[in-house]
Amino acid sequence: MKSKTFDYVITIGGEAGQGMQTLGVLLAKVFLKLGYFMSTLQSYQSRIRGGHNFFQLRISSRPIHSLRRGTDLLVALDQNTIETHCRNLNRQSVAIFDLARIKPKPGCGQMLGLEIERIFPGAKENEIFANIVYLGALMALLGCPSDPVEKLLAATFGKKGEDVIVKNRAAFRAGLEYILGQSAWKNRYQAPAPLNPQSSLLVHGNQAIALGAAAAGCGFYSAYPMTPSTSVFETMAGLAAKANIIVEQAEDEIAAMNMVLGASYAGTRAMTGTSGGGFALMVEALSLAGMLECPAVIVNAQRPGPATGLPTRTEQADLGFVIHAGHGEFPRVVLAPGNQEECFWLTVHAFNLADRYQIPVIILTDQYLADLYGNVKPFQTEKVKIERGLVVEAGESYVRYRLTPDGVSPRAFPGKGPGVVIADSDEHTEDGHLTEDLNVRIKMNAKRLAKLKSLQRELLRPTVQGIHKDNLVLCWGSSLGPCQDAVNQLADEGSKVSLMHFSQLWPLEGSKLRSWLAPYRRLICVEGNAGGQFARILRAETEITIHAKILRTDGKPFLQDELAAQIKKHLRPVASGRKKRMIRRKK
């Protein structure tokens, strides 16, 4: 018998420090083990304690890639969560909370108050036990099996000792059995039997970037912690011993970028990560990378600006900045992954491009994707190809900046051979010595910029979802998931709409873009910024009209149903049957 389709959103809300992420990640792991599809959203304020934070988890029996409006199950760890999320609850929604700490709010879904201390007396000694009681209650409400959860608790808390495992299991069983003993509540949502689980990973975007860097042979990572890039740093530090990576916390972003260039000059693949404000400090060193023709990979995890802006929210507003950052003209590549798989593979691609063309490559992500968990197939690391480019041993006659037709000079590492590897931040001759000869300047500048033609030939083709030519939704980066779900929803409703997602944003090539976009009658661009930055770039490169732009700047990601409604307003009108017949006769 076919399992019943279901689609639920669980929201866990409270103050920073109350363990929402721990409970949310545990839930995500449970549903991953059971074979369900999921997507998450983490919303947190820039503080260690207090404020209002929440972790949302959408689970479904069909593939999903984003969140939607509304909450079906609310776990409220404080009163503010009930007050804040009341408007997102409908009559069938259930809010779970501790009666000792929170007062029910009439008219906000169905209130399920628990006496947590009575259900599990140990909850008072450690707040995490109260959260595990909620975990048990949720499993009972959804009718999910308990055995996978108990195994997961053992795996999660195993390092803390058997006593901790026993207490967590007891807390879980207490919450589970309490709800199962309430005929009005048990199996309330009647979730279908577990699907056939496939081998999947639970990683967020920043973890996938770090794993991609390790697989690509990154040997040095230097950064100054800056939300939302910090978890790249933390993951790299966790991988350091196993993957033979040196990880350095620099005193600031200027030092971090210069350290990366030093490591790269010495022959080590190197990367740094930051957000917009930190990237601004790196710009002088970015230009240095352009002049030295020194490979470097930079992760810019965007957040709303300008200045400090909203440090824990999301936006896609640094695109124009990273494309044009730096003084003078020099080539760079800008890549923007849309999901965890792309985070991994585009990072590998970034290192290969950086080495082959001896340029900086920027990976543009954002807070939403950085913290996004979802179903991820294990990365096939055996398929990773490491391409170091034109690397030679420095002989007696070696010159670092030899003029070549494609602009790529043979690269040697100091100490590898009898020759000397000279690099200079000033304009230089072929052998790397400072010069003010203007004819040499013209040749060297042209040499560096010649790389653009080859990069344009390698332009990554955008992915396309759908076969209809009437309407095309364009997006880039983390907007991919919401756009996928919105387009699927509209297709189910009978709309003729397709989706094109770009993961390489610079450099572009006009003739290729025109050939990809020309078949579509109406173009709708979705971006998380105020100016439609990518739409402007496409217009400049192709002279093709972008008919509509859907933009968001409130620090939140796009949601499936909201986005579908916005796209629907801009779809190309479908002619009536009579009008179609008249058109045919005229032809």
C-alpha positions as CSV (number, residue, x, y, z in Angstrom):
1,M,0.0,0.0,0.0
2,K,1.3,3.4,-1.0
3,S,2.3,5.6,2.0
4,K,0.2,8.7,2.5
5,T,1.9,11.9,1.4
6,F,2.5,14.3,4.3
7,D,4.3,17.6,4.8
8,Y,4.8,19.1,8.2
9,V,6.7,22.0,9.6
10,I,8.1,21.7,13.2
11,T,9.3,24.9,14.9
12,I,11.4,24.9,18.0
13,G,11.7,28.3,19.6
14,G,13.3,29.9,22.7
15,E,16.2,31.9,23.9
16,A,19.8,31.5,22.8
17,G,21.4,28.8,24.9
18,Q,18.3,26.7,25.5
19,G,19.4,23.9,23.1
20,M,17.1,24.5,20.1
21,Q,19.8,23.6,17.6
22,T,20.7,20.4,19.5
23,L,17.0,19.3,19.4
24,G,16.5,20.4,15.8
25,V,19.6,18.5,14.6
26,L,18.5,15.4,16.5
27,L,15.1,15.6,14.8
28,A,16.7,16.0,11.4
29,K,18.9,13.0,12.0
30,V,15.9,10.9,13.1
31,F,13.9,11.7,9.9
32,L,17.0,11.2,7.8
33,K,17.3,7.7,9.3
34,L,13.6,7.1,8.6
35,G,14.0,8.0,4.9
36,Y,12.0,11.2,4.9
37,F,12.9,14.4,3.0
38,M,13.7,17.5,4.9
39,S,14.8,21.1,4.8
40,T,15.7,23.4,7.7
41,L,15.9,27.1,8.6
42,Q,17.8,28.5,11.5
43,S,17.0,32.0,12.8
44,Y,19.1,33.4,15.5
45,Q,20.1,36.8,16.9
46,S,23.5,38.2,17.5
47,R,23.8,37.3,21.1
48,I,25.0,34.3,23.2
49,R,22.1,34.3,25.6
50,G,18.6,35.7,25.5
51,G,16.7,37.1,22.5
52,H,14.4,34.9,20.4
53,N,15.8,32.2,18.2
54,F,14.1,29.3,16.4
55,F,15.0,26.2,14.4
56,Q,12.5,25.1,11.7
57,L,12.4,21.6,10.2
58,R,10.2,20.7,7.3
59,I,9.7,17.0,6.7
60,S,7.9,15.4,3.8
61,S,7.3,12.1,2.1
62,R,8.2,13.8,-1.3
63,P,11.4,15.6,-2.2
64,I,11.5,19.2,-0.9
65,H,14.3,21.8,-0.9
66,S,13.0,24.7,1.2
67,L,10.6,25.9,3.9
68,R,7.0,27.0,3.6
69,R,4.7,29.3,5.6
70,G,3.0,28.1,8.8
71,T,3.9,25.7,11.6
72,D,2.2,22.4,12.3
73,L,4.1,21.5,15.5
74,L,5.5,24.2,17.8
75,V,7.9,23.4,20.6
76,A,7.9,26.5,22.8
77,L,10.8,26.7,25.3
78,D,9.8,30.2,26.5
79,Q,6.7,32.4,26.6
80,N,8.0,34.7,23.9
81,T,7.9,31.8,21.4
82,I,4.2,31.3,22.0
83,E,3.5,35.0,21.5
84,T,5.8,35.3,18.4
85,H,4.6,32.3,16.5
86,C,0.9,32.4,17.4
87,R,0.1,34.0,14.0
88,N,1.8,31.0,12.2
89,L,-0.4,28.4,13.9
90,N,-3.7,27.2,12.5
91,R,-6.6,25.4,14.1
92,Q,-4.9,22.0,13.6
93,S,-1.5,23.2,14.8
94,V,-0.2,21.9,18.1
95,A,1.9,23.9,20.5
96,I,3.9,21.9,23.1
97,F,5.3,23.6,26.2
98,D,6.1,23.2,29.9
99,L,3.1,24.3,32.1
100,A,5.5,25.3,34.8
101,R,7.2,28.0,32.7
102,I,4.7,29.0,30.0
103,K,1.1,30.1,30.0
104,P,-1.2,28.8,27.2
105,K,-2.5,31.4,24.7
106,P,-6.1,30.8,23.6
107,G,-6.8,31.0,19.9
108,C,-3.3,29.9,18.9
109,G,-3.8,26.3,17.6
110,Q,-4.2,23.6,20.1
111,M,-2.2,23.9,23.4
112,L,-0.5,20.8,24.7
113,G,0.9,21.8,28.1
114,L,3.2,19.2,29.7
115,E,4.4,19.0,33.3
116,I,8.0,18.3,32.3
117,E,9.3,17.8,35.8
118,R,6.5,15.4,36.7
119,I,7.0,13.4,33.4
120,F,10.7,13.2,33.9
121,P,12.0,14.4,37.3
122,G,15.6,14.7,36.0
123,A,14.6,17.5,33.7
124,K,15.2,20.1,36.3
125,E,18.9,19.3,36.7
126,N,19.7,19.7,33.0
127,E,17.7,21.6,30.4
128,I,18.8,19.2,27.7
129,F,16.7,16.4,29.3
130,A,13.6,18.6,29.0
131,N,14.3,18.9,25.3
132,I,14.7,15.1,25.0
133,V,11.3,14.8,26.7
134,Y,9.9,17.0,23.9
135,L,11.7,14.7,21.3
136,G,9.8,11.7,22.7
137,A,6.5,13.7,22.7
138,L,7.0,14.6,19.0
139,M,7.7,11.1,18.0
140,A,4.5,9.9,19.7
141,L,2.5,12.7,18.0
142,L,3.8,11.8,14.6
143,G,3.5,8.0,15.2
144,C,7.2,7.4,14.4
145,P,9.1,4.4,15.7
146,S,11.2,4.8,18.8
147,D,14.1,2.4,18.2
148,P,16.0,4.6,15.6
149,V,15.8,7.5,18.1
150,E,17.2,5.5,21.0
151,K,20.1,4.3,18.8
152,L,20.7,7.9,17.7
153,L,20.8,9.1,21.3
154,A,23.4,6.5,22.2
155,A,25.5,7.6,19.2
156,T,25.1,11.3,20.0
157,F,25.9,11.2,23.7
158,G,28.2,8.1,23.7
159,K,31.3,10.2,24.4
160,K,29.8,11.5,27.6
161,G,29.4,8.2,29.2
162,E,26.9,5.4,29.8
163,D,25.1,7.4,32.5
164,V,24.3,10.2,30.2
165,I,23.0,7.8,27.5
166,V,20.8,6.1,30.1
167,K,19.3,9.4,31.3
168,N,18.6,10.6,27.8
169,R,16.9,7.4,26.9
170,A,14.8,7.6,30.0
171,A,13.8,11.2,29.2
172,F,12.9,10.2,25.6
173,R,10.8,7.3,26.8
174,A,9.1,9.4,29.4
175,G,7.9,11.9,26.8
176,L,7.0,9.2,24.3
177,E,5.0,7.1,26.8
178,Y,3.2,10.1,28.2
179,I,1.7,11.1,24.8
180,L,1.0,7.4,23.9
181,G,-1.0,7.3,27.1
182,Q,-3.2,10.2,25.9
183,S,-5.7,8.8,23.4
184,A,-6.5,12.3,22.2
185,W,-2.9,13.0,21.2
186,K,-1.1,9.9,20.3
187,N,-0.4,9.4,16.5
188,R,-2.1,12.8,16.0
189,Y,-0.4,13.4,12.7
190,Q,-0.5,9.8,11.4
191,A,2.8,10.0,9.7
192,P,3.3,7.2,7.1
193,A,5.4,4.2,7.8
194,P,9.2,4.9,7.3
195,L,10.2,5.2,3.7
196,N,13.0,3.2,2.2
197,P,15.9,5.2,3.6
198,Q,18.8,5.8,1.3
199,S,22.4,6.5,2.4
200,S,22.4,10.2,3.2
201,L,24.5,12.7,5.0
202,L,23.3,15.4,7.3
203,V,25.6,18.4,6.7
204,H,24.9,22.1,6.3
205,G,26.3,24.3,3.5
206,N,29.4,25.5,5.3
207,Q,30.4,21.9,6.3
208,A,30.0,20.9,2.7
209,I,32.3,23.7,1.6
210,A,34.9,22.6,4.2
211,L,34.7,19.0,3.1
212,G,35.1,20.0,-0.5
213,A,38.2,22.0,0.4
214,A,39.7,19.0,2.2
215,A,38.9,16.7,-0.7
216,A,40.5,19.2,-3.1
217,G,43.8,19.1,-1.1
218,C,43.6,22.4,0.7
219,G,46.6,22.5,3.0
220,F,46.1,25.9,4.7
221,Y,43.1,27.8,6.0
222,S,43.3,31.1,7.7
223,A,40.4,33.3,8.8
224,Y,39.1,35.7,11.4
225,P,35.8,34.4,12.8
226,M,32.8,36.3,11.2
227,T,29.2,35.1,11.1
228,P,28.0,33.3,9.0
229,S,31.3,32.0,7.7
230,T,32.6,30.8,11.1
231,S,31.4,27.2,10.8
232,V,33.6,26.7,7.7
233,F,36.5,27.7,10.0
234,E,35.3,25.3,12.8
235,T,34.8,22.4,10.3
236,M,38.2,22.9,8.8
237,A,39.7,22.9,12.3
238,G,37.9,19.6,13.0
239,L,39.4,18.1,9.8
240,A,42.9,19.5,10.3
241,A,44.5,16.4,11.8
242,K,42.9,13.9,9.5
243,A,43.3,15.9,6.3
244,N,46.7,17.4,7.1
245,I,45.5,21.0,7.0
246,I,47.1,23.9,8.9
247,V,44.3,26.1,10.3
248,E,45.3,29.5,11.6
249,Q,43.1,32.1,13.3
250,A,44.5,35.4,12.1
251,E,44.3,38.7,14.0
252,D,42.1,40.2,11.2
253,E,40.9,39.6,7.7
254,I,43.8,41.5,6.2
255,A,46.3,39.1,7.8
256,A,44.2,36.1,6.9
257,M,44.2,36.9,3.2
258,N,47.9,37.7,3.1
259,M,48.6,34.4,4.9
260,V,46.7,32.6,2.2
261,L,48.8,34.3,-0.5
262,G,52.0,33.4,1.3
263,A,50.9,29.7,1.6
264,S,49.8,29.7,-2.1
265,Y,53.1,31.3,-3.3
266,A,54.9,28.4,-1.4
267,G,52.9,25.9,-3.3
268,T,50.1,25.0,-0.9
269,R,46.4,25.1,-1.8
270,A,45.0,27.8,0.5
271,M,41.6,29.2,1.4
272,T,40.0,31.8,3.6
273,G,36.4,32.6,4.6
274,T,34.6,35.7,5.8
275,S,31.4,37.8,5.2
276,G,31.0,41.1,3.4
277,G,32.6,43.3,6.0
278,G,35.6,41.0,6.3
279,F,35.9,40.7,2.5
280,A,36.0,44.5,2.3
281,L,39.2,44.4,4.4
282,M,40.7,41.7,2.1
283,V,40.3,43.8,-1.1
284,E,43.8,45.2,-1.2
285,A,45.3,41.7,-0.8
286,L,42.8,40.5,-3.4
287,S,44.4,43.0,-5.9
288,L,47.8,41.7,-4.8
289,A,46.7,38.2,-5.8
290,G,45.7,39.6,-9.2
291,M,49.2,41.2,-9.7
292,L,51.1,38.2,-8.3
293,E,48.9,35.8,-10.3
294,C,48.6,33.9,-7.1
295,P,45.9,31.2,-6.7
296,A,43.5,31.8,-3.8
297,V,40.0,30.6,-2.8
298,I,37.9,33.0,-0.8
299,V,34.5,32.1,0.8
300,N,32.2,35.1,1.2
301,A,29.2,34.0,3.3
302,Q,26.8,37.0,2.8
303,R,24.7,38.7,5.3
304,P,22.7,41.9,5.1
305,G,24.7,45.2,5.1
306,P,25.9,47.8,4.8
307,A,28.4,47.8,7.7
308,T,27.5,45.3,10.4
309,G,23.9,45.2,9.1
310,L,22.1,42.1,10.3
311,P,25.0,39.9,11.2
312,T,22.9,36.7,11.6
313,R,20.5,37.0,8.7
314,T,20.7,36.3,5.0
315,E,21.0,38.2,1.8
316,Q,22.4,38.0,-1.7
317,A,23.7,41.6,-2.0
318,D,27.5,41.2,-2.4
319,L,27.5,40.0,-6.0
320,G,28.3,43.4,-7.6
321,F,30.9,44.0,-4.9
322,V,32.9,40.8,-5.3
323,I,32.8,41.0,-9.1
324,H,34.3,44.5,-9.1
325,A,36.3,44.5,-5.8
326,G,39.9,45.6,-6.1
327,H,41.8,48.3,-7.8
328,G,42.9,47.9,-11.4
329,E,41.7,45.2,-13.7
330,F,42.5,41.5,-13.2
331,P,40.5,38.3,-13.8
332,R,38.6,36.5,-11.1
333,V,35.9,33.8,-11.0
334,V,32.7,34.1,-8.8
335,L,30.9,30.8,-8.1
336,A,27.6,30.6,-6.1
337,P,26.5,27.1,-4.9
338,G,22.7,26.5,-4.5
339,N,22.7,23.4,-2.2
340,Q,25.1,21.2,-0.2
341,E,26.2,19.1,-3.2
342,E,27.2,22.3,-5.1
343,C,28.9,23.6,-2.0
344,F,31.2,20.5,-2.1
345,W,31.8,20.2,-5.9
346,L,32.1,24.0,-6.6
347,T,34.7,24.2,-3.9
348,V,36.7,21.5,-5.6
349,H,36.2,23.3,-8.9
350,A,37.3,26.6,-7.3
351,F,40.6,25.2,-6.3
352,N,41.2,23.7,-9.7
353,L,40.3,27.0,-11.5
354,A,42.5,29.0,-9.1
355,D,45.5,26.8,-9.8
356,R,45.0,26.4,-13.5
357,Y,44.6,30.1,-14.2
358,Q,46.6,31.5,-11.2
359,I,43.8,33.7,-10.1
360,P,41.5,34.4,-7.0
361,V,38.3,32.4,-7.0
362,I,35.4,33.6,-4.8
363,I,32.7,31.3,-3.5
364,L,29.6,33.3,-2.8
365,T,27.2,31.8,-0.3
366,D,25.0,33.3,2.5
367,Q,23.6,32.6,6.0
368,Y,20.6,30.6,4.8
369,L,22.7,28.1,2.8
370,A,25.5,28.2,5.4
371,D,23.2,26.8,8.1
372,L,20.9,24.8,5.8
373,Y,20.5,21.0,6.5
374,G,18.9,18.7,4.0
375,N,19.1,15.3,2.4
376,V,22.6,15.0,0.9
377,K,23.9,12.0,-0.9
378,P,27.4,10.9,0.2
379,F,30.0,12.9,-1.7
380,Q,31.9,10.6,-4.2
381,T,35.3,11.7,-3.2
382,E,36.9,9.2,-5.6
383,K,35.6,11.4,-8.5
384,V,37.6,14.4,-7.2
385,K,40.2,15.5,-9.7
386,I,43.0,17.7,-8.5
387,E,44.3,19.9,-11.4
388,R,47.3,22.0,-10.4
389,G,47.8,23.5,-13.8
390,L,51.0,24.5,-15.5
391,V,53.5,23.6,-12.7
392,V,57.2,23.3,-13.5
393,E,60.5,23.0,-11.6
394,A,62.4,26.3,-11.4
395,G,65.4,25.9,-13.7
396,E,68.4,28.3,-14.0
397,S,66.5,30.3,-16.7
398,Y,63.1,30.2,-15.1
399,V,61.0,33.4,-15.3
400,R,57.8,33.5,-13.3
401,Y,55.7,35.7,-15.7
402,R,56.6,34.4,-19.1
403,L,54.4,35.9,-21.8
404,T,52.1,33.2,-23.2
405,P,49.2,33.4,-25.7
406,D,46.6,32.3,-23.1
407,G,48.1,34.4,-20.3
408,V,49.0,31.5,-18.1
409,S,52.7,31.3,-17.2
410,P,54.5,28.2,-16.0
411,R,54.4,28.3,-12.2
412,A,57.2,27.1,-10.0
413,F,57.4,26.9,-6.2
414,P,60.3,28.3,-4.2
415,G,62.9,25.7,-3.3
416,K,61.8,23.3,-6.0
417,G,64.8,23.5,-8.4
418,P,67.9,25.7,-8.7
419,G,66.1,28.7,-10.1
420,V,64.6,31.7,-8.2
421,V,60.9,32.5,-8.1
422,I,60.5,36.2,-7.9
423,A,57.1,38.0,-7.4
424,D,56.4,41.6,-6.9
425,S,53.4,43.8,-6.1
426,D,54.6,46.4,-8.5
427,E,54.2,46.0,-12.3
428,H,57.0,43.7,-13.3
429,T,59.0,42.1,-16.1
430,E,58.7,38.5,-17.2
431,D,61.3,37.5,-14.5
432,G,59.4,39.3,-11.8
433,H,61.5,42.4,-11.3
434,L,59.8,45.8,-10.8
435,T,59.5,47.9,-13.9
436,E,58.1,51.3,-15.1
437,D,58.5,50.5,-18.7
438,L,55.1,51.3,-20.1
439,N,55.4,48.9,-23.1
440,V,56.0,46.1,-20.6
441,R,53.1,47.3,-18.6
442,I,50.8,47.0,-21.7
443,K,52.0,43.5,-22.4
444,M,51.7,42.3,-18.8
445,N,48.2,43.7,-18.3
446,A,47.1,42.1,-21.6
447,K,48.6,38.8,-20.5
448,R,46.7,38.7,-17.3
449,L,43.4,39.7,-18.9
450,A,43.9,37.1,-21.7
451,K,42.8,34.5,-19.2
452,L,39.3,35.8,-19.4
453,K,38.7,34.3,-22.9
454,S,39.6,30.8,-21.7
455,L,37.5,31.3,-18.5
456,Q,34.5,32.3,-20.6
457,R,34.9,29.2,-22.8
458,E,34.7,27.2,-19.5
459,L,31.6,29.0,-18.3
460,L,29.5,26.5,-16.3
461,R,26.2,25.8,-18.0
462,P,23.2,26.6,-15.8
463,T,21.0,23.8,-14.7
464,V,17.4,23.7,-16.1
465,Q,14.3,22.3,-14.5
466,G,11.2,22.0,-16.8
467,I,10.5,21.9,-20.5
468,H,8.2,24.8,-21.0
469,K,9.3,27.9,-22.9
470,D,6.5,30.3,-21.9
471,N,8.0,31.4,-18.6
472,L,11.5,31.0,-17.2
473,V,12.5,31.7,-13.6
474,L,16.1,32.7,-13.2
475,C,18.0,32.4,-9.9
476,W,21.4,32.0,-8.5
477,G,23.0,30.7,-5.3
478,S,20.8,29.7,-2.3
479,S,17.6,30.8,-4.0
480,L,17.7,27.5,-5.9
481,G,15.8,25.4,-3.3
482,P,12.8,27.8,-2.8
483,C,12.7,28.3,-6.6
484,Q,12.7,24.5,-7.2
485,D,9.8,24.0,-4.8
486,A,7.9,27.0,-6.1
487,V,8.2,25.9,-9.7
488,N,7.2,22.4,-8.8
489,Q,4.1,23.8,-7.0
490,L,3.1,25.9,-10.0
491,A,3.6,23.0,-12.4
492,D,1.3,20.9,-10.2
493,E,-1.2,23.7,-10.5
494,G,-1.0,23.7,-14.3
495,S,1.3,26.6,-15.0
496,K,3.8,26.4,-17.8
497,V,7.1,27.5,-16.1
498,S,10.7,26.3,-16.1
499,L,13.7,27.2,-13.9
500,M,17.3,28.1,-14.7
501,H,19.9,28.2,-12.0
502,F,23.3,29.8,-12.4
503,S,26.2,28.6,-10.2
504,Q,28.9,30.6,-12.1
505,L,28.2,34.3,-11.9
506,W,31.5,35.7,-13.3
507,P,32.9,35.8,-15.9
508,L,30.0,35.4,-18.2
509,E,29.9,35.1,-22.0
510,G,27.3,37.0,-24.0
511,S,26.7,34.7,-26.9
512,K,26.3,31.6,-24.7
513,L,23.9,33.4,-22.4
514,R,21.8,34.6,-25.4
515,S,21.7,31.0,-26.8
516,W,20.5,29.7,-23.4
517,L,17.9,32.4,-22.7
518,A,16.6,33.2,-26.2
519,P,14.1,30.2,-26.4
520,Y,12.1,31.6,-23.5
521,R,9.4,34.1,-23.9
522,R,9.2,35.6,-20.4
523,L,12.1,35.9,-17.9
524,I,11.5,36.3,-14.2
525,C,14.6,36.8,-12.0
526,V,14.6,35.9,-8.3
527,E,17.2,37.4,-6.0
528,G,17.8,38.2,-2.3
529,N,18.8,41.9,-2.9
530,A,17.2,45.2,-3.6
531,G,18.6,46.1,-7.0
532,G,18.3,42.8,-9.0
533,Q,22.1,42.7,-9.3
534,F,22.2,39.5,-11.4
535,A,19.4,40.7,-13.6
536,R,21.4,43.8,-14.4
537,I,24.5,41.8,-15.2
538,L,22.5,39.5,-17.5
539,R,21.0,42.6,-19.2
540,A,24.4,44.1,-19.7
541,E,25.9,40.9,-21.1
542,T,23.1,39.9,-23.4
543,E,20.8,43.0,-24.0
544,I,18.0,40.6,-23.3
545,T,15.1,42.0,-21.4
546,I,14.4,40.7,-17.9
547,H,10.6,41.0,-17.7
548,A,10.1,40.8,-13.9
549,K,12.2,40.8,-10.8
550,I,11.2,39.2,-7.4
551,L,13.5,40.6,-4.7
552,R,13.8,40.2,-0.9
553,T,15.8,42.2,1.6
554,D,14.3,41.6,5.0
555,G,17.1,39.1,6.0
556,K,14.9,36.1,5.5
557,P,15.1,33.4,2.8
558,F,12.4,32.9,0.2
559,L,9.6,30.4,1.2
560,Q,8.0,28.0,-1.3
561,D,4.4,29.1,-1.2
562,E,5.1,32.8,-0.9
563,L,7.5,32.7,-3.8
564,A,5.1,30.6,-5.9
565,A,2.4,33.3,-5.4
566,Q,4.8,36.0,-6.4
567,I,6.0,34.2,-9.5
568,K,2.4,33.4,-10.5
569,K,1.6,37.2,-10.7
570,H,4.3,37.6,-13.4
571,L,3.6,34.6,-15.6
572,R,2.9,35.1,-19.3
573,P,-0.9,35.2,-19.9
574,V,-2.2,32.1,-21.7
575,A,-4.4,32.9,-24.7
576,S,-8.0,31.6,-24.6
577,G,-9.0,28.7,-26.8
578,R,-10.9,30.9,-29.2
579,K,-8.0,33.4,-29.6
580,K,-5.7,30.5,-30.3
581,R,-7.9,29.2,-33.1
582,M,-8.1,32.7,-34.6
583,I,-4.3,33.0,-34.6
584,R,-4.0,29.6,-36.4
585,R,-6.5,30.7,-39.1
586,K,-4.6,33.9,-39.6
587,K,-1.4,32.0,-40.1
